[in-house]
Amino acid sequence: MKHTKKLALLALIAAPALIYTPTTTLAAEPTTIVADSASVYNVIQLISTINNAAATFQTSLDAALKAYNALNEVDKQAVTNYSTLSAHQQTRLSYKKLAAQIEEKLASVPATAVNYYQNVLDTRDWYNTLNAAQKSFVSTATQKLLTSALTPNTTVDQVTSKIKLLNSSRSTFHQDVATVRAELNALRKANPYISFPTNTEALLIEAEQLVVRDKSAAQNVEKMIKALSPKTASKMDVQAAKTAFEALTPTQQQLVSNVWTLADYVKGNFTLPTTKADNSTPTLSSSAAKPGKTTAMGKTKNTYTAQINVADTEDNSKRFVLTTKSNMTLIVPPLNALLNEDSGVMEISLSKVGNRIKFHATLNKKLVEFDTAISLIIEDLPKSVKIVRINEFGMQETVPYTIDGDRYTVETTTSGTFQLIYN
């Protein structure tokens, strides 16, 4: 019997990942109990279905990893094909490196170089040797470029191809646009009657407009950063500049020349002034809207106006309801949701001209911002109307809103211009 117990103990030591021992007392005979868990079986199945040559490789691998990591330590040891999962993780790393090499080769030759077109073709040939899983690691912009139709690189075709290959995600995009414009102008100067394929010049003009927007967006952020001062800037000012910079595309961010100044503010390398600690009482308005009450906004021409007192003496737990005679209502959150640190009188205006509605709110000449949404309610609108925000560049952006019959409610945390689009 002693020899039997020794054999049982050796069996337990030999295969610890497959053994579950319900008690601390060894049985007279060897007992092997495989963890019987639906979760374990599910993980084993997920691992077995991973195909490292399919486009679904990444998603199926992530699903298997997530399920495996959710197991307890005992169940993890019962996953008999964990080595396969580990091997797939190594495969993913190799695919990422391969995709990076594709990207590097494509970017290794500037768009102005004579062999740029040939480099794209060579890179495409390499890309076409990859399986679907490997291709999924290559960026969308690069995939689009490598799968687009290209014409032979002759004189006119060379310019046409470069225009088609313009890629706004490349760090050289602005230079590429300037170069191809110069080449097109040179061709046209030599032969005023030269023609290009349909829409070729339209694509170039579109790229040039994008360059203008990029520069304008970057300049606006540069101005915000330049306006920061250790003597007057608040944390809100720094946060606003940081948010504006982060909203830029990578190409636009490269154009912001004073980004390191912003980095110093974000890191706290400048000591900003604290909120004034004196006991002076701000000048408030006697006609300001009352918290928790409905207030009719005053009207001058096409603009409705209202005021809200912001001070420690005011009730900061109730919202403000501001109405107009033009089927528009503003619901302003309680003052405890206000991000501005100042005290004083908040100036609010609301106007509708044509299909555009402009909402503007400031406190001490600074735009007001809340951490919860301000509701702009517009009534008597057809159900087919669409609402968008118009940004500072005149471009349309999506804005959250809800529809209840003929009532539309737009949600915003700060001032904005909104356009009604009638279908």
MARSE-326203 format. One record per residue (C-alpha): x, y negated, z. Coordinates in steps of 0.001 Angstrom, whole numbers, padded with zeros to 6 digits, always signed. Layout:
XYZ
...
REM end
This chain:
+000000+000000+000000
+002869-002365+000637
+004126-001773-002875
+000644-002565-004225
+000555-005913-002400
+003973-006797-003767
+002767-006069-007278
-000289-008270-006733
+001894-011100-005476
+004195-010787-008484
+001164-010919-010795
+000046-014163-009167
+003486-015721-009526
+003859-014594-013137
+000767-016431-014476
-000150-019334-012111
-001948-021342-014829
-004520-018639-015397
-005210-017577-011767
-007823-018834-009367
-007627-017446-005782
-010868-017961-003832
-009416-017026-000395
-006051-017158+001314
-006051-013375+001954
-004561-011189-000798
-006799-008344-001983
-005673-004772-001813
-005563-004649-005635
-004400-007452-008085
-007247-009844-008831
-007064-012273-011782
-009848-014853-012025
-009782-017267-015025
-011344-020624-014286
-014867-020413-015674
-015656-024041-016458
-017779-025486-019227
-015561-028571-019156
-012440-026438-019670
-014070-024595-022568
-015101-027925-024112
-011512-029229-023945
-010160-026033-025503
-012676-026353-028331
-011885-030069-028881
-008165-029280-029118
-008753-026409-031525
-010709-028635-033924
-007989-031295-034250
-006762-031478-037836
-003496-033403-038151
-003990-033768-041914
-007493-035275-041793
-008555-038893-041580
-010311-038034-038306
-007032-036995-036656
-006736-040038-034391
-010354-040022-033190
-010434-036264-032558
-007105-036416-030708
-008332-039295-028533
-011530-037400-027750
-009582-034310-026680
-007178-036354-024541
-010044-038149-022837
-011800-034884-022015
-008559-033274-020783
-007677-036226-018526
-011141-036024-016956
-010424-032496-015656
-009141-031819-012157
-005675-030327-011729
-006947-026737-011372
-008993-026924-014572
-006131-028585-016465
-003988-025509-015788
-006731-023349-017295
-006514-025129-020682
-004693-022405-022587
-003890-024496-025672
-002495-027559-023930
+000791-027089-025818
-001163-027699-029036
-002546-030945-027624
+000958-032031-026610
+002262-031210-030086
-000474-033347-031674
+000590-036287-029494
+004124-035959-030823
+002708-035767-034339
+000849-039039-033769
+004129-040738-032781
+005808-039482-035951
+002875-040723-038079
+003111-044171-036471
+006813-044332-037293
+006104-043252-040867
+003430-045949-041266
+005849-048545-039881
+008411-047496-042492
+005811-047963-045254
+005015-051455-043929
+008727-052327-043686
+009444-051227-047252
+006522-053216-048599
+007699-056325-046734
+011377-055803-047593
+011116-057621-050933
+009755-061200-050961
+006899-061974-053328
+009195-064419-055141
+011760-061719-055976
+012008-060286-059473
+011663-056722-058196
+008651-057427-055960
+006205-055789-058370
+008407-052698-058739
+008768-052484-054957
+004989-052412-054600
+004804-049580-057145
+007567-047633-055387
+005876-048116-052037
+002569-047013-053559
+004172-043803-054863
+005456-043093-051363
+002086-043928-049814
+000342-041522-052212
+002444-038634-050868
+000917-039055-047396
-002014-037011-046179
-005259-038619-045013
-004203-038619-041352
-000876-040313-042103
-002571-042938-044279
-004941-043819-041419
-001975-045273-039489
-001155-047766-042275
-002760-051203-041788
-005965-051978-043673
-004350-054911-045510
-001463-052762-046714
-003785-049943-047774
-005833-052410-049803
-002719-053796-051471
-001311-050358-052303
-004575-049092-053763
-005439-052165-055862
-005211-052101-059643
-002035-053691-061001
-001180-054714-064550
+002275-054495-066165
+004670-057143-064909
+004982-059205-068078
+005097-063009-068105
+001389-063760-067676
+000740-060439-066016
+003476-061144-063484
+001698-064249-062218
-001673-062499-062363
-000346-059571-060336
+001192-061853-057726
-002121-063637-057303
-003905-060313-056875
-001274-059213-054359
-001515-062323-052181
-001940-061045-048637
-002912-063467-045875
-001595-061062-043207
+001986-061370-044498
+004246-063807-042675
+005273-065240-046080
+001695-065828-047252
+001960-069626-047434
+005238-069477-049348
+003809-066796-051648
+000868-069051-052511
+003126-072046-053200
+005463-069960-055369
+002772-068410-057536
+001091-071816-057978
+004406-073262-059186
+004857-070377-061622
+001320-070746-062980
+001798-074497-063435
+005091-073891-065257
+003396-071456-067652
+000603-073891-068300
+003021-076757-068875
+004859-074690-071479
+001613-073606-073130
-001500-075648-072278
-003680-073063-074023
-002475-070095-071998
-005247-068059-070409
-005505-065725-067456
-007931-062891-066682
-011332-063888-065306
-011351-065016-061655
-007531-065020-061407
-007269-068758-060781
-010322-068649-058534
-008447-066168-056322
-005468-068524-056182
-007651-071510-055304
-009280-069461-052555
-005822-068612-051180
-004797-072282-051306
-007923-073274-049397
-007038-070677-046782
-003573-072224-046455
-005170-075638-045879
-007450-074202-043217
-004519-072438-041577
-002525-075647-041353
-005504-077644-040101
-006286-075079-037416
-002671-075011-036266
-002448-078815-036200
-005549-079066-034016
-003997-076700-031477
-000711-078605-031649
-002614-081781-030764
-004272-080054-027789
-000878-078892-026506
+000705-082297-027109
-002094-083942-025111
-001212-081861-022030
+000625-083813-019364
+001879-082671-015950
+000437-085888-014538
-003101-085601-015892
-003756-082081-017224
-006067-079757-015317
-006123-075965-015319
-009177-076219-017540
-007202-078241-020106
-004443-075621-020157
-006984-072813-020459
-008724-074611-023342
-005422-074942-025239
-004540-071304-024541
-007963-070115-025728
-007681-072206-028897
-004220-070776-029645
-005357-067188-029073
-008270-067752-031477
-005816-068424-034329
-004739-065733-036760
-001097-064538-036525
-000252-066610-039614
-001800-069726-038055
-000036-069119-034738
+003332-069186-036514
+002581-072760-037602
+002115-074061-034034
+005496-075676-033441
+005005-076491-029740
+003715-073095-028595
+006582-072778-026084
+005345-075893-024321
+001982-074191-023914
+003768-071086-022608
+005422-073206-019910
+002042-074547-018781
+000499-071067-018750
+003429-069681-016727
+002992-072470-014168
+006344-074125-014905
+004617-077502-014539
+002966-078659-011323
-000503-079890-012241
-002379-082503-010210
-004843-081079-007714
-008435-082202-007387
-008582-085608-005745
-008821-085212-001998
-010000-088696-001140
-013424-089248+000308
-014583-091680-002359
-018152-091138-003522
-018621-090933-007315
-021040-093317-008949
-024172-091323-009705
-027251-092008-011821
-030595-092837-010233
-032438-091479-013304
-030591-088181-013509
-032442-084898-013978
-033316-083052-010778
-032127-079492-010190
-034973-077000-010249
-037273-079500-011980
-038424-080080-015566
-037203-083409-016948
-038267-085094-020185
-035234-086348-022097
-035145-089949-023218
-035051-090699-026948
-033121-093198-029043
-033755-092855-032783
-033168-089152-033528
-031190-088392-030383
-032518-087187-027032
-030430-087914-023952
-030345-086956-020291
-028006-087199-017310
-027085-084794-014537
-025342-085861-011344
-022309-083723-010476
-021203-084120-006851
-020836-082177-003641
-024018-083816-002384
-026086-082317-005206
-027930-078987-005125
-025685-076651-007120
-027886-073543-006991
-030754-074514-009295
-030895-074886-013050
-032062-077909-015057
-034868-077794-017628
-034661-080636-020181
-037514-081026-022674
-038054-083007-025891
-040979-083871-028126
-039307-082113-031058
-039947-078499-030027
-036518-078204-028420
-035703-077441-024797
-032375-077187-022972
-031939-074981-019922
-028695-075939-018165
-027249-073484-015608
-026770-074466-011933
-023757-076634-011195
-022028-073781-009391
-021449-072297-012862
-019704-075476-014092
-016006-075014-014897
-015179-078738-014908
-013608-079816-011618
-014629-083502-011780
-017501-085318-010134
-019641-087957-011755
-022478-088117-014276
-022822-085483-016970
-023993-087052-020231
-026126-084788-022421
-027403-085456-025941
-029474-083354-028327
-030351-084280-031905
-031831-082633-034992
-031135-083985-038459
-032376-081864-041332
-031474-078274-040614
-028683-079109-038157
-028984-079378-034378
-026193-080989-032385
-025813-080442-028644
-023189-082493-026796
-022386-082571-023062
-019501-084386-021359
-018352-085201-017838
-015981-088157-017539
-015549-088009-021331
-014452-084354-021235
-016502-081603-022824
-018506-079636-020308
-018085-075875-020071
-020047-073347-018031
-019193-069746-017214
-022811-068772-017902
-024799-069625-021012
-026733-072807-021675
-030008-071943-023428
-031152-074038-026378
-034774-073130-027137
-036196-074049-030552
-039890-073429-031208
-042171-073247-034264
-039575-071584-036504
-040330-068940-039157
-039161-065422-038334
-036867-065414-041382
-034642-068223-040054
-030984-067454-039314
-028914-069614-036931
-025129-070103-037148
-022611-072321-035366
-020617-074845-037416
-017038-075030-036130
-014694-078017-036221
-013540-077042-039720
-017087-077007-041096
-017105-073215-041332
-020018-071038-040247
-019606-068776-037216
-021975-066319-035599
-023730-067441-032438
-025806-065267-030083
-029542-065935-030124
-032799-064123-029437
-036191-064320-031161
-039580-064203-029443
-042303-064873-032007
-041636-068377-033338
-039280-069180-030444
-035498-068928-030961
-033115-069134-027975
-029475-069945-028726
-026871-069114-026062
-023757-071287-025701
-021370-072171-022880
-020343-075544-024283
-021250-078194-026843
-021841-077232-030452
-023452-077875-033807
-025926-075281-035040
-027378-074835-038504
-030781-073364-039349
-030658-071266-042514
-034078-070733-044077
-034373-067640-046244
REM end
